Amino acid sequence: MKTRHKTKRLLPLAKIPSGISGLDEITGGGLPKGRPTLVCGAAGCGKTLMAMEFLVRGAVDHNEPGVFMAFEENEEELTKNVASLGFDLRTLTAQKKIILDYVHVERSEIEETGEYDLEGLFIRLNHAIDSVGAKRVVLDTIEVLFAALPNEGILRSELRRLFRWLKEKGVSAIITAEGGDGKLTRHGLEEYVADCVILLDHRVNEQLSTRRLRVVKYRGSVHGTNEYPFLISKDGFSVLPVTSMGLDHPASAERISSGVERLDTMLGGKGYFRGSSILVSGTAGTGKSSLAAAFVDAACRRGERGVYFAFEESQNQILRNMNSIGLNLEPWVKKGLLQFHASRPSLCGLEMHLLTIYEAVKRFKPQVVVMDLVTNLISVGTEVEVRSMLTRLIDFFKTEQVTAVFPSLTLADSSQSEVAICSLMDVWVLLRNIESGGERNRGLYILKARGMEHSNQIRELILSRRGIGLVDVYAGPATVLTGSARIEQEGREKAEVDRRKAQMDRRQREIERERGVTEAKVAVLRAGLEARLEELNQEISEETLVDQVNARSRFTIAANRHADAQPKIAANGGNRIVEVIE
Amino acid sequence: MSLAPRILKRSSRACPATETWLLKLYVAGQTSKSLAAFANLKRICEQHIMGKYRIEVIDLVKNPALAKGDRIFATPTLVRKLPVPIRKILGDLSNTERVLVGLDLCPRQGPTA
């Protein structure tokens, strides 16, 4: 028996998905199944909404009907309040998926005499649970009873009994409680609900509020112990765990154009990796937004969708300004390929911005995103907060395989903003002003590009009516020249080349001429030579003739003397000299 | 003692409707508290509003749906439906003085704590 008991306890704690995005990741699966969970926090921190979302998600997504026992708001108010989160309680109650039960407790109506218990409440709850077969229960906020009932002793023992009863009943419950006096709850409810305690917090920092959630305790389960920011938006409650998303996002080998041909060439000829994060940093007016817009334009040209988050300019302003450099983004907006989300950073807290971005990306499913200017967000939070937000954002983009460009402002001679986020980025394109010769020009170079070959050259970024162009800067032995200095230098160089070419031509012509003269001379000499040769031949033939005549006359003389030896005449006769054999 | 005629307990003598006291006693099963509450209520009514009252005893174990109507969360609870305003008294009604105060049968002395 004992061993069986042991093996049973080794089973992991059963959990039910809370349905609240992010919370299940922190708690490793959700809230403890069949056990009560205490959600505590100060007034207005979202306890009721969280509890309500737990019920509604259960009823809608997991087919687990629920009972909401309200002590503070009546059914009417509750229905109205959560309608703003998109929960249609009226329909859900009509479908018997959720029961709302308002327990009205009014101190002035109540007189206590003698012994009593909360059996009435138990019966009511039991009846509600049984009538819909509820699996989830919310008690919001049971502490109201402490104010209404003077006899705390009875109340405490009854609450203890209630929570035990809930456990026996096997319903997963959320009990909300008000925090206070430095304790988790004003009346120490955490003593009774010991399985899981979640603390909600609402802090205002520099006039901007941030909501935070922390799992204080989760008996029998590991859980994230950090404070996680959360949001209440029109789509409900969402917790944004920083570390919940592991680094296991896909890494695509596909390359997409940066929108500037020459920049693609600099990036190994193919552009950025799909799903990578690109930091485009530079001082004011270096063309960060223009590069980003070119990127979006290229994406839309390929038929992809893009979202442009603007924290500085309005949509119309961006459209107009980009027109001036030959980027006409308006057709993409009209075609529904490009969306603008323009808002001031100080409009809401970082978390709200993050959520807006999450939602826009989830809904529109873009392939590319621009966050113009990401550094503006620093005005909303501290650097640490912004960094943590961006970490989450980048992780999110990577998981969604969204290629994101982050234009980022750097102050002159300072790189503080870059330090905060550059390590998160895959590609870092640095734009800078190059001042020389009384003018300012834009220089561009790639500071880092993970996983790809990239150029180490500084290029000059030229923004003109015809678009964005990159040209080689003049990199001389001692200096780098841009702008008109570069053009001037290039002119000088061209003149030099021309001059040298002309010189060469001239020398070539000279040699040609010389060649003519020489050849003429050669002809004359050759003619003389030939004349002399001819003369020589003439002499030779004359000589031969003389020889022949002499030979013949010698033959004749010999014949006349009756010489005994007959001289031979050469066989060939003719011009040959006749030899006399003695 | 039994709660046999549970649903309706009417006093023997008829009285004008305007003066009728309508009292509902909500209990959860026949516990000792329920029984004590009923006995105490009966005694007090007989002593103070004899003939002008009507007591309904509602057992929530048998009729759980009725708890919601009068916003019952504790038992036993005595609800004075008539005359208005509605008043609620929790407990087994053992403290007669408090019951009388709760039912407005004797003047309140200062705020009830």
Contacts between the chains, C-beta under 8 A, distances in Angstrom:
chain1	res1	chain2	res2	distance
A	101	B	68	6.6
A	103	B	71	6.5
A	103	B	73	5.2
A	104	B	71	4.4
A	105	B	71	7.7
A	105	B	73	6.5
A	109	B	86	6.9
A	109	B	87	6.1
A	109	B	88	5.0
A	110	B	88	5.3
A	110	B	89	7.6
A	110	B	90	6.1
A	111	B	87	7.0
A	111	B	88	7.0
A	111	B	89	4.4
A	111	B	90	7.0
A	111	B	98	5.9
A	111	B	99	7.5
A	111	B	101	6.6
A	111	B	102	3.3
A	111	B	112	6.6
A	112	B	89	7.6
A	112	B	90	5.0
A	112	B	91	5.4
A	112	B	98	7.1
A	113	B	89	5.9
A	113	B	90	7.2
A	113	B	91	4.4
A	113	B	92	7.3
A	113	B	93	5.2
A	113	B	94	6.2
A	113	B	95	4.1
A	113	B	96	8.0
A	113	B	98	4.1
A	113	B	99	5.3
A	113	B	102	6.9
A	114	B	36	7.5
A	114	B	37	7.9
A	114	B	40	7.9
A	114	B	91	3.8
A	114	B	92	4.1
A	114	B	93	6.2
A	114	B	94	3.6
A	114	B	95	5.6
A	115	B	33	5.2
A	115	B	36	7.5
A	115	B	91	5.8
A	115	B	92	4.7
A	115	B	94	7.1
A	116	B	33	6.7
A	116	B	74	5.0
A	116	B	75	6.5
A	116	B	76	6.2
A	116	B	77	7.5
A	116	B	90	4.6
A	116	B	91	4.2
A	116	B	92	6.8
A	117	B	28	7.8
A	117	B	33	7.2
A	117	B	74	6.6
A	117	B	75	6.3
A	118	B	73	6.2
A	118	B	74	5.3
A	118	B	75	7.7
A	119	B	28	3.7
A	119	B	29	7.8
A	119	B	60	7.4
A	119	B	74	7.5
A	119	B	75	4.5
A	120	B	26	6.3
A	120	B	28	6.3
A	120	B	60	6.0
A	120	B	67	5.6
A	120	B	72	4.2
A	120	B	73	5.0
A	120	B	74	5.2
A	120	B	75	4.3
A	120	B	77	6.4
A	121	B	73	4.1
A	121	B	74	6.9
A	122	B	28	7.8
A	123	B	28	5.8
A	123	B	60	4.4
A	123	B	61	6.6
A	123	B	64	4.8
A	123	B	67	5.8
A	123	B	75	7.8
A	124	B	60	7.8
A	124	B	64	6.7
A	124	B	67	4.4
A	124	B	68	6.4
A	124	B	72	7.2
A	124	B	73	7.0
A	126	B	64	6.7
A	127	B	64	3.5
A	127	B	65	6.1
A	127	B	67	7.1
A	145	B	73	7.6
A	149	B	74	7.5
A	149	B	90	7.6
A	150	B	113	7.0
